[in-house]
Amino acid sequence: MKKNVKDFVSMNLGIIMVSSGMYFFLMPNTFATGGANGLAIIINHFLSFLPVGVLMILINIILFITAFISIGKAFGVKTIYASLAVSLLVLLFENVIPLSHPLSDDLLLELIFGILISGTGMGMVFNQNASTGGTDISAKILNKFFNIDLGRAVFLSDILITVMAGFIFGYKLSLYAMLGVLINSFVIDSIIRGFNLRKEVTIISEQSEDIKKYIISDLDRGVTVYRGEGGYSNNDLNIIVVIINKREFIRLRTYINKKDSNAFLTVKNTHEVYGYGFMKLHS
């Protein structure tokens, strides 16, 4: 229950960030950086009587069927919620906080802030096995069937829209949009890696039995124990290997320091861990 609430809050915070980055920074400068928003900006240029928020809703409705068929019901339901929420928030901003011009006259500054805010939000939404709709759906399909990183998949899906924008808004804005798409792909992958970062810890200690019990009982994590032999001392050793999150690692390191300050530890970062207590293989 606690995890579900945390996931829900995280996804909604991501939705707010995506909407805010789009509306306050990207849309006023007509940065068509891909997605339903970028396509909506292009269509709005020709059909100005249709608000961008409404166009985003229409585009996403067409793409929802693809999400259900290609990726599955869970992704489809979450994507419907996230994409409609983003579209409605943009529509709300358009009516409550109308912007007649960009917040500043610095295109690069607006692009960077818009991409950092919206890209971080997209990463948070992706991490909940959802998307904000639009070309994010095709990115998720590429990720699922071709094992392409989500950031790169978003880049491939969005680059066509930026090229189209070049013919409509000029090549200067198109080049800015391409830069935005590139930065966005790195931001998304970095956020997802940050959420899924785990520590693979190898421990050699004379107090290995106590450390093993602490990991199992206090951290509620499984361990693997290897039998080894010290190359210098020729003594028998117990080598403990455990995979834990960042917070658990801090607790474990503090405990080991109190129990055996001479213990030997190696720590490696890992971003994909599948199995009990971590991600499921089919996710």
N, C-alpha and C positions, 0 to 999 in steps of 0.2 A: 504493500500500500504506500509506504513512504517513498519507495523508488518510483512508483507510478506518478505520485504528486510531483516529485523532483523532475521527472522527465517532462511532465506536462508544463511545469513552470519554465523549464529550459527551452522547450519548443516555442512557447508563447513569447518569451524574451527574444528569441531568434526572429520570430515573425515581426515583432515591433522594430527590431534593428534593421531588418530587410526593408520594411516599409519606409522607415525614417531616412535611411541612406538613399533610397531611390527618390523619394519625394523632395527632400530638402537640398540634395546635392546633384543627383544625376538628371532628373527630369527637367529642372529649370535651364540646364545647359544643353538639353536635347542629346545627352550622352546615351546613345542606343547601345548599351553594353550587353546586348543579348537578352535572352529570357522573354517571358511574356511582356514584361515591362518595356524592353527595347523594341519589340515588334509593335506594341501598342503605341509607342511614341511615333514610330514611322507611319502607322495607319492614321493616327491623330493629325499628322501633317496634312493629309488629304481629306480627312473627315473630322474637321475641327469641332463640329457640333457634338461629337461623341467624346465624353471625358475619358482620359487614360484609364481610370479605374474601371469604368464600364467595359472598355475594350479588353482589359486584362481578364475580366470575368468571362467574357465571351470566348476568348482564346483558350482559357483554361478549361472551360466546359467541354470544348472539342477534344482536348487532350486527356481528359479524365479516363475515357474509355480505354485509351492506350495503357494507362497505368494499371487498371484493373486486369486487363488481359495479359500484359507482358510481365508484370512484376508481382502481382498478387493483391489480395483483398486488403491486407493490413496496410501495405504501402499506399494503396488507392484511397482508403478512408482517411488516413492521415494527410495525404496530399490534397484531397478535397478540402479538408479543414484548413490546412496551412495556406493554400493558394487563395481560397476565398477570403480568409482573414487578411492576407496581404492586400488583395484587391480592394476589399472594403475599407481597410485602413487608409489606403491611398485615396480612395474616393472621399472618405471622411476628411482627410487633410485638405483635399481640394476645395471642400465646402466650408470648412471651419477656419483653415489657415491658408487662404489663397495667396499664391506667390506670383507676382507680376514680373519679377526679374530674379536672377541668381542672388545668393547671399553675398557674394563677392565678385570682383571682376577678374579673379585669378582662376583660370580654367584648370590648371594642374592641381592647385590646392583643393578645388571642389571635387575633382576626380578622385584624388587620393582619399579624402575623407569619406566620400560616397562609397567607394569600393571597400575601404577598411570596415566601415560600419555594416554595409549590406553583406559583404563577403563573410564577415564573422557570424552574422545572423544566419546566413545560408548554411555555414558549417554546423551550427548548432541544430538547425532543422534536419539536415542530412544525418546527423548523428543519432536522431530519433527515428531513423528509417522512414523519413518522409522527404518531401521536397516542396518548394514554393511554387510548383507548377511550371508551365511554359516549357522551355527547352531543358529545364532541370530534369524533366521526365525522360527525355532522350538520353541525358547524361547518366541517369540511373540505369537505364537499359544497357548502355555501353559498359557501365561498371559491372553489371550483373553477368552479362553474357560474354564479354571480352576481357574482363578483369582489368579495366583501365581505371587508374586513380580517378576519384570523383572530380578533383580539380581539373585534371587534363580533359576529362570527358565534358565538363562544362565549357572548357575552352573550345573544344572541337564543335560543340553544339551551337555556341554563340557567335563564332567568328563569321558565319555567313550573314548574320543580321548586321554586324558592324560593316561588312562590305556593302550591303544594301544601303545602309545609312550614309555611306560615303557618296553615293550617287544623289542622295536627296539633300543632305545637310552640308555637303562639302567634305573634301578629303582631310582638312585639318581636324574637324570634329571626329571623323571616322578614325583617324590615327590615334586620337586621344581615347576613343572608345576601344580600339584594339589593345592599347596599352592597359586600359581598365580591365578588359577581359583576361589579359595575361596575369595582371596582379591578382585579380579575383581568384584565378585557379590556384595560385600559390597560397593565398589567404585561406581558402576552403580546406585544402589539404593540410595546412599547418594546424588549423583549428581541430579538424578531425583527429589528426595524430596526437594533439595535445589531450583531447578527451580520452583517447584509447591508450595513452602511454602507460606502460607497465614496467616494473623493474624485475629483471631476472637476477637473483642474488645467490651467489655460491659462498658457503660459509664453512670454514675449517676452524674448529675450536675444541679445546679440551672439555668444554662444557656443552658438547653437542646434544646430549640427551635433554638437558634443561631447555636449551634453545629450541629443540624440536617440539617439546611439549608446549612451550610458549606460543610458537607459531600455530600449532594445531588448536590449542584451547583458547588463547586470547585473541589471535588474529583470525581464527576460523579459516585457515588456509591449509591445503594439503602440502606435503613435502615429499621430496625424493631423496633417499639416503644412499650414497655410494660408499663402498668400502675401498679404502686406499691405503697407501703406504708412503710415509715421508721419505723423500729421496735422500735427505741428509741424515735424519735421525733413525730411519728404518722402523719407526714406530707405526703401528696400525692407526688409521685415521677414519673418522666418519665425515664424509663430505655431504653437506646438506645443500640442496638446490630448491629454491622456492620462487614463485612468481607472484608479486603483490603490487598493489597500486602505490602511488607516491606517499600518501598519508600513512599507509601501513608500514612502508619502508622506514619512515622517520621513527615510528614507534619501535620497530625491530632494531634499528641501529642504536637507539637509546638504551634498549634492554641489553643488547650484546655488550655495549660499552660498560654497563654496570656489572654484568656477569663475568665478562672476560675481555678486558681492554686489549689483550694481546691476540685476540682472534683475527683470523685472516679472512677478508671479504673481497670478492670481486662483484661489481655491479654493472649490468648491461641494460640499456634501454631497449624495449621491444614494443612495437605498435600493434601487433596482431597476435592475440592469444585466444585460442578456441578450446572449448571444453567446459566442464562443470565450474561454475562460478565466474565464467567469462563469457565471451560471445559464442553463440551457437554456430556450428559449421555452415548452416544454410543461410545465415544472416548476411 
